Amino acid sequence: MTVKSRLLRILHQDDVNFLVTNRLPRRSLSRFVGWFSRIEQPLVRDVSIGLWRYFSGLDLSEADSAEFRSMHDCFTRRLKRGARPIDPAANVLVSPCDAIVGAHGRICGTKLYQIKGRSYALTELLCDRRLVESHRDGCYVTLRLTSAMYHRFHAPHDCRIERVGYIAGDSWNVNPAALRRVDKLYCKNERAVLHARLATGDAISLVPVGAILVSGIRLNFFDLERLKSNGGGTAFCSAEFRKGDELGWFEHGSTIIVFAPGSFSLCDNVQNGAMIRFGQPLMRMP
């Protein structure tokens, strides 16, 4: 067994993984990594990206550029044109990002799961009674991005984003080790809430959830810093998107939870632990 294999085996043990990624001072560590990842000194950049590739299996063959100013620049890279074909079916919502499928299915009233045995309520996640009622008994999919994945997210269908919310919070890791140990984890972390409406009139929501190490959520069409400076809240907007248009990006691996009405159904490829790519089928409209 190689040194790399031994290290990965140790780090993948639940207790060790949870200790390393969650029992350290999360906020301070996230601020430090946010600063460090933006260093543009070539040696720092190359060593950082090299270690990241060594331990995560990072694949940059689909990146639209082979040159990066910093590790952060690599983290938030764009893809080559055509790298992610968008399912053209008019009745299909596509995955907004590359991810591993987590908890998914029907919402029981307002109760849903972060992982088997760990439930939470829509009211605690969304902090918006009207939005909670629009997704009561609906369906949902949890999409977890890992550190090596493409970090930008996109519109799952032609839609208009009508409101944007921001909820301040912690920066727990969102990997399975943490999901098994921390109750209502998504309800504790920093998150944004995108209220969208399809041409059919159906309301869907995307909830990008921040995580440890940078914990940054950025939107192309709205300045979240304005809401952050006010301690959170919701603001109206009217931003039109076509299926596949870029909405924003994470500055580190994290999670997006997609909500839709109960009349929608999950596509057959949506299975727990399955890899899904941006543009592949996620939900089917009635």
C-alpha positions, 0 to 999 in steps of 0.5 A: 500500500502506498503512502497516499493510499494509507493517508487517504484510508486514514482520512476517510475514516468517519471519526478522523474525517469529522475531527479534521474537518469540523473540530478545528476552528471552522470560521478562522480556517475558512478565512485563512483558506479564502486568503491563501487560495487567492495568492498568485505567487507561481510556486504557491499556486503550483504546489497548492494545485499539485497537492489538491490534484494528488489527494482529490483526483482533480481532473482539469482536462475539461477546463476552458483554460490550462492557465490559472492565476491562483488556486482560487482561479482553478477552483472557480474554473469554467468548462470548455464549451460543449463539455456538458450537453444540456438535456433538451426535453421541454418537460425535464429539469436538469441538474444545475451542477456536477454533484453526488446525489444525496437525500431525495424524494418526497417531502412529507408535509414539511419534513425531509432528510439530510441523510437517513435517520436525520430529518429537518423541516423546511421552515428551518431551512428556508425561513420563509412561510410562504415559500414553505407552503409552496413546497409542502408535500413537494419533491427534492434532491440534495446535490453535494459537490466535492472539492475536485468538481466543477463549482459553478451552478446553472438554471435547471430550466427556463425560468425567472428568479423573482426573489433572492434570500440570504441566511447567515450561518456556520460553515460545517463540512457537508460530507457524509461524516458530518451529515451523520453526526450534526442534526439539521446541518443544512439549517445551520450553515450559511445559505442562499435561497433562489425563488424561481418560477417556470413559464408554466407558473410552477415555483421551484427553489434552489438552495446553495449551502455553504461549507467549511473552507471559504464558504463563499456563495456568489451569484452572477445576477445579484449582489449577496453582499448587500443582504449579508451586510444587513444580516440576511433577509430577502430581496426582490429581483427579476432575472430571466434565464434559459435552461443551462445559463450560469447562475453563480458559483461556490468558492469551495465544494458544497451543496445545492438542494433543489425543490419542486412541486409534488406534481413533479417526479424524479428522473430514473438516474437520480439514485442515492450516491450516484454521480450526476453532471450539470445538464443531465436529467434531474426532475420531470415536469407533469 
